[in-house]
Amino acid sequence: MEEQRERLIQETSMNKKLLKDLEDALLRELAQSQGNMLDNLELIQTLEETKTKATEVCRIISLLSCIRSIILQNPQVSGTLWREKKHI
């Protein structure tokens, strides 16, 4: 169970870092943008990609949080949850 808890913490940390990196990249691009932002196709594409990736990362973080809660309440099901999470 301790190994699964550690894996959960690592995955959560990696995903939170990814989310922070996405935010930083977007802010950097916004700061460097010149002219009308609506005409900047590269910026619009970055916004769309960031939104898609951020939505997925938030979904994963939420899923990991649910798994953590279930593991804390019911340690014997943790192995099953890890196997199922990989298919989601």
Secondary structure, 3 states (H helix, E strand, C coil): CHHHHHHHHHHHHHHHHHHHHHHHHHHHHHHHCCCCHHHCHHHHHHHHHHHHHHHHHHHHHHHHHHHHHHHHHCHHHHHHHHHHHCCC
